[in-house]
Amino acid sequence: MLFMRPMRSTDDFGLPGPESGSLYFLALDEDKLVGWCRYRRLPWVVKIEEFNDGGDLVLLDGLVRAVFNAMYESGVDRAEMGEKVELARLAALGVPLNGTNCVNSIDDFLNNCKNCKKFGNLL
């Protein structure tokens, strides 16, 4: 069974050593790591640093939404994309990036995404 959760201090999946302040959201199939998203929570923005989804857009969609939802619940409503983020993959999901590779409203994306129905049909 596939599920997603934040990385715990006791997890050891051989991920690159976290930089100061980096966090991970993990996609697990039972105990096997199948994807992850590395991000940083800054005072008023979440910065997505990089992700690994094994080429699965539905998995990427879940990881991005998991990070966005967790950050929105903690009071952050803006996201920036780091240099290692594959912007074309996010565009394929309909993530509304502005000219500076930011999502200006996480709330708007989570609640009004036009591609949600399309991806919902895949699940």
Legacy VTK file of the C-alpha trace (Angstrom):
# vtk DataFile Version 3.0
C-alpha trace
ASCII
DATASET POLYDATA
POINTS 123 float
0.000 0.000 0.000
1.330 3.413 -0.983
1.362 6.217 1.572
3.117 9.537 2.081
4.517 11.084 5.214
7.221 13.457 6.433
10.626 11.894 7.016
11.289 10.966 10.644
14.593 11.296 12.457
14.746 7.497 12.720
14.357 6.933 8.944
17.381 5.695 7.027
16.671 5.539 3.310
20.112 6.557 2.062
18.920 9.973 0.922
21.529 12.647 0.300
22.613 14.186 3.579
20.063 16.832 4.459
21.400 20.332 4.213
20.762 22.592 7.151
17.019 23.182 7.303
16.053 20.664 4.605
13.019 18.467 5.139
11.708 15.483 3.174
8.266 14.167 2.354
8.428 10.458 1.511
6.315 8.173 -0.672
6.458 4.616 0.646
5.151 1.311 -0.659
5.043 -0.649 2.592
8.630 -0.041 3.835
10.150 0.631 0.403
10.937 4.219 -0.581
9.426 4.931 -4.024
9.708 8.726 -4.101
10.547 11.852 -2.133
10.456 15.617 -2.173
13.141 17.710 -0.455
12.037 21.157 0.705
12.784 23.980 3.130
10.297 25.858 5.238
11.274 29.511 5.318
9.347 32.113 7.353
6.728 32.949 4.694
7.493 30.526 1.859
8.245 26.864 1.225
11.096 26.187 -1.178
10.897 22.929 -3.098
14.545 21.938 -3.600
14.199 18.718 -5.600
12.142 15.569 -5.971
12.400 11.983 -7.138
9.210 10.349 -8.376
10.593 7.605 -10.609
8.942 9.257 -13.616
5.413 8.857 -12.207
3.411 12.089 -12.612
0.651 10.880 -10.279
3.251 10.211 -7.570
4.791 13.646 -8.174
1.354 15.232 -7.888
0.847 13.513 -4.528
4.255 14.565 -3.213
3.802 18.204 -4.245
0.309 18.319 -2.767
1.499 16.678 0.460
4.224 19.293 0.914
1.915 22.159 -0.073
-0.826 20.965 2.261
1.544 20.548 5.210
2.990 24.005 4.642
-0.428 25.622 4.148
-1.626 24.049 7.403
1.381 25.653 9.132
0.587 29.126 7.766
2.647 29.251 4.537
0.747 30.135 1.334
3.595 30.672 -1.159
6.074 28.278 -2.770
9.339 28.765 -4.635
11.113 26.212 -6.817
14.825 25.538 -6.451
17.353 25.114 -9.245
17.121 21.295 -9.260
13.339 21.226 -9.740
12.193 19.952 -13.129
9.814 22.778 -14.025
8.440 21.019 -17.115
7.197 18.161 -14.913
5.387 20.623 -12.650
3.919 22.351 -15.708
2.563 18.984 -16.864
0.648 18.849 -13.579
-0.737 22.346 -14.031
1.206 23.824 -11.115
0.685 27.574 -11.638
4.235 28.944 -11.639
4.685 32.657 -12.181
7.599 34.250 -14.067
9.931 33.726 -11.105
9.072 30.027 -10.657
6.820 30.609 -7.655
3.312 29.534 -6.717
1.722 32.704 -5.363
-1.149 30.921 -3.589
-0.874 27.352 -2.348
-4.475 27.639 -1.173
-5.665 28.514 -4.675
-3.739 25.603 -6.184
-4.992 23.065 -3.652
-8.614 24.156 -3.917
-8.990 25.263 -7.544
-6.586 23.176 -9.635
-8.138 22.614 -13.070
-6.137 19.403 -13.605
-7.414 17.726 -10.446
-10.282 16.015 -12.235
-7.942 14.751 -14.940
-5.603 13.151 -12.403
-8.506 11.958 -10.277
-9.604 9.798 -13.195
-6.217 8.037 -13.150
-6.527 6.957 -9.537
LINES 1 124
123 0 1 2 3 4 5 6 7 8 9 10 11 12 13 14 15 16 17 18 19 20 21 22 23 24 25 26 27 28 29 30 31 32 33 34 35 36 37 38 39 40 41 42 43 44 45 46 47 48 49 50 51 52 53 54 55 56 57 58 59 60 61 62 63 64 65 66 67 68 69 70 71 72 73 74 75 76 77 78 79 80 81 82 83 84 85 86 87 88 89 90 91 92 93 94 95 96 97 98 99 100 101 102 103 104 105 106 107 108 109 110 111 112 113 114 115 116 117 118 119 120 121 122
